[in-house]
Amino acid sequence: MSKPVRIGIIGAGGIVKSRHLPALLAMPEEVEIVAVCNSSLESSRRFCAEHVPQAEPMEKWWELASRDDINVVWVGATPYMHSDCSVYALKAGKHVFCQARMARSLAEAQLMWEASISNSELVAALCPPPQGMRGDRTVRRLLAEGAIGRVHQMRLNSLNGNWLDPAAPAHWRQRVEISGLQVLTFGIYVEVIQRWLGDIVSVQADGAVITPVRDGYTVDVPDFLNVLCTFRDGARGNLCFSGVASHPPQDSIEIYGHEGTLTYNFITDEIHLGKRGSSEMQSVPIPGDEVKEWTVESDFVHAVMNPKAPRPKPDFLEGMKYMRVVQAAAEALESGELVRVAA
């Protein structure tokens, strides 16, 4: 494809402003932002005037995705729009980058995946989680080398106090019509741990809403969620998430094997390894050739420009893998029973 890649943005909120747009604008020879469609025409105009004055503000996202002068649709909207926008754009012959989480439900994710395989010549990718990215290669290498032997148990904590104030209005992540089955950081970390430990095959879940009504809105999305899971190789996991935890520890994972323990702090990217028989954990540096920095936007652009370039990950199939777990956990939470993850 000849330069530049011509991008239309659907949904220009905080993550687009803070992360995606600066990276895209840093590639002026390779990228042109052609049009922007935000939540309203007025907000589209404000965004363009402030950040990309050369772009055309638009009111209707499907008109943006249909433009002949755009070859990439960058979906930065909230999850309730992900499936419709991605499917429409792929069918219109556009490459698609979609913000995480993939969709509100497994059914919506399925439509996205089917559209991507029906248009396999197009690049379709999801935004990867930054959590664990820097040390991902090191963790996977240590596990593959058997640094802690066969894994039998893991524990993950992701707690914050963002939803503690009962007088605060419902955040969009607490609105089921917007976020769907996504709860806190559950989907993010499912993606990470399945990359490290393999597929989750069954789940049990428990959770609750602490403040059921916020500013007249009835909240259904849990304020905290606890999930017990089983991996394909038989290892067990205990995952704890909360938005109502005051003074919580930093997000981290502990992986226990027959020969030792491996831990990862998702905030500091610190890795520690303890061997069976030793009383102390040792810090494990991330080798320079294993460090993975944030190059998400350039990776996607280069894949669009060069069909021989590596396809960016996660793609829509990998998104389906964590959405199957998200769906199973929602069903387990509702039924109170163990639910097997769809194959």
N, C-alpha and C positions, 0 to 999 in steps of 0.2 A: 504493500500500500504506500502511495506517495505521501509525503509529509504535507501539512501536519494532520494529526488525528483531530477530527472536528467533533466536539463534545457538546451534548445537551444535558443539562443538569435538571433533574426532577427532585425537588426537595432540597433546599439550601439552608439547612439548620446548623446547629452548633458544630457537629462533627465535620460537616463539609467546610465550614469557615475555618475551623482550627487545624484540621489535619489534611483533608483531601485537596482543597483549593490551593493552599500554599505550595504543595508538592507539584500540582499540575502547572501552576504559573511559573514554577522554576524550570520548566521545559518549554520555553517560548518557541524554539525551532521545531518542536515535535507536537505541540498541543495548541489548539485554538478553542476557546470557550465560545460557542456560537449562540446559545440560547439558554435561558434559565426559567423554569416554572416553579414557583414556590406556592405557599398555601393560598395566596391571593395575588391578583395582578399588581396590587400596590406593593406587597412585600417583594415580589419579583423585581419591580422597578427599583425599590430601595437597595436590594442586594446588588443589582447590576450597577447602579450609580456609585455604590461604595467600593465594590470589589472588581467588577469586570465591565467597565463602561462600554466596551465594544460589543458586548453580548446583547441580544434582544430579549427583553422581558416578555414572558408569555403567561397566559391565564389557564390554558387547558393542556394538561400533560400529554394527552394522546395526539394533539396537534404537533407538539414538540417532537414526539417520537416518530411522527410520520414525515418529518422534513427530509427532503432529498439532500440537503447540505449538511446533514449530521450523519456520522457513521458510528458514534458511540453514545449510548444513553447511560448516564451516571445517576443511579437511583439512590438518593440520599434521604428519602422520605422515611417516615416511621413504618413499622412492619405491616400495617393494614393495607399499604399501597404496593408492597414489594411484589406480590404475585401478579397482580393486574398489570403493573407497569413493565415488569420483566418479560412476561409472556407476550404482551402486545409489541414491545420493542423487538424481541427476537423474531416474531412473525413478520415484522416490518423490515427485517434484514439488518438490524443494528446489533453491534456488540453490546454486551451489558455488564456493567459493574454494579453490584447491588450491596448496599450497606447491610451489615448484620443487625439483628438476627434474621434468618432467612425469610421466615413467614410467620403468620399467626398460628398456623396449624399444619399438620402433616399433609392434609388434602391440598392446601394452597402450595406447599413446597413441591408436591407431586406434579402439579401443573407446570411449575417452573422447570423442573427436571425434564419432563417430557418435551417441553418447548426447546430446551437446550439440546437434547439428543436428536430432535427433529431438524435442528439447524446447527449441526455439529461443526460446520465450517466457521461459525461465529464464536468468538471468545465470550464465555459467560462465567463470571467469577463473583464470589462473595468476599466481603471485607474480612480478613482474618483477625482473630483477637490478638491484641498486643501482649496479653498475658502469656508469659512463658516463651515468647518469640526469641528473645536474645539467647537463652540457653537451651533451646529446643534440641539442637543437634547434639549437644553434650549429654543431655539427659537420655536421649534415645541411644546414643553410643554406649553409655554406662550400662543401661539396661540390657542392650544386645550383647555386651561383653560379659554379662553375668556378674556385675559388680556386687549385687546383693542377692545373687542366686535367683531361685524361682520365686516370683512375687506371689504372695498369698493374701495380702491385705493392704488397703490404702485408706487414708483419711484426708479429706479436703475441707477447709474452712474458708468461707467468703462472707464476712459479716460487716455491716456498717450501720450507722444510725440515721440514715437519710430520711427515714419515714417515722421517726420517733414522735415528732410534733403532731398531736392529734388535731390541732387547729389548722394545719396546713391543707390546702386543697389537694385533690388527687393528682399525682404526677401522671403523665401520659403512660408511663410504664405500669401504672396501677389501673389503667382503664382497659378492660378486656376487649372492647371493640377496636382498640388501637394495637395493643400488644399481643392479644390472643392468649395462647398458652405459655408464652414466655414469662418466666418468673425470675426476677432478680438476675444474677449472673449464672444461673444454672446452665443455660444453653451454651454460653461461652466456655465454661469449664468442661462440659461434656465433650466439646470439640477437642479441647486440649488433652484430656486424659485418655480419650479413645485413640488419639495419635500416639500416646506414650504406652498405653497398656492394652490396646486392642478393643474390640467391640464389646459394648454392654449388651447383655442378652435378656436381663430381667431386672425389674425395679419394684420396690415398695416405697411408698411416700407418705409423709405426714406433714401438715402445715396448718396455718391459721391466719385469719385476718384479725389484727389487734384493734384497729380503728375501722369499724365496718361502714361508717358514713363520714364522708369528708365534703364539707360545703354542699350538702344536699345530694351528693353522688354516692351510690351504694357500691362499695369496693368488693370485688370478687377475687382479685389477684392476691395470693397469700403474702402477708408481711414477712413470714419466715417459712422455710421449706427444708425438711430433712429427708434425704433419700438414701435408702440402702440399695446397693446394686450388685449384680454378679456379672463378671466378665466371661468371655467365651472360654478362657482357659481355667475357669473355676475360681479365680481370685475374687475377693469380696471388697466392696467399697462402702464408705460411710461419708456422705456429702452433706455439709451443713451450710445453709444460706440464710441470711437475715438482713432486713432493712430496718430493724428495730433493736439493734444491739448497741448499747452505749459502751464506749471505751473498748472496742473489740481488738483482737490481735490482727496483725496484717494477714492478708490472703496468702495461704500457703498449702502445700501438699506434703504428706508424709507417705512414703511408699516402703512397705515392710516385706522383706524377703527372707529366705532361709539362711542367708549368709550376711545379712546386714540391713541397714536402713538408708534410704535416700530421701532428702528433703529439698524442696524448692520454695523460696520466698518470691511470690509473684510481684511484690512491690519493689524489692531491691535486686531481684534476679540473682540472689545468692544461693549456691548449691552446697549442701553438706552431705558427706558420706560417712557412715559408721559401719565398721566391720564387726561381725559376731566375735565376742571375746574381748573387744576393746571397749573401754568405758567412755571414750570421747568421740565426738563427731569431728571430722576433718573438713575444712573448707576445700572445695573443688573449684579451681579457677576455670573459666571458660576460655579455651584456646582461641587465639585470634582468628584462626581459619575456620572456627566453628561458630563464631558470633554471627547472629542474624540480626541486622539492623532493619529498620522500617523502610522498605523500598516498594511498598505495595502499589503506589500509583505508577511509578516508572515501569515496574514489572508488567502491569496490565497494558500500558501504552505500547511497550515494546512487543508484547505478544500480538497486539492488534496490527502493528506495523510489519511484523515479520512472522509469517506462518510457521517458520521453522524454530522460532523461539519457544522456550518452555511455556506451557500453559500455566497461568497463575493458579495457586491453590489458596483456599478451598474452592473447588468448582461446585456446581449444583448437586452432583452426586454425593460429595462429601457433606454438603449441607443436609441432604436427605438423611444421612447417617445420624447426625445429631438431632434432627427433627423427629426421627423415629423414637429416640429416647425421650425427648420432650413430650411427645404425644403419649407415650407409655406412662410417664410419670404423672401426667394430668389424669389419666384414667385410673391409675393406682391411688391417687389422692382422693378421687371421687368415690371409688369403690371400697377403699380400705383393704384391698387385696393385692397380692403379688401379680404383676402384669408382665407378660413376656413381650419383648421388643419385637416389632414386626421385622421379618427378614427382608 
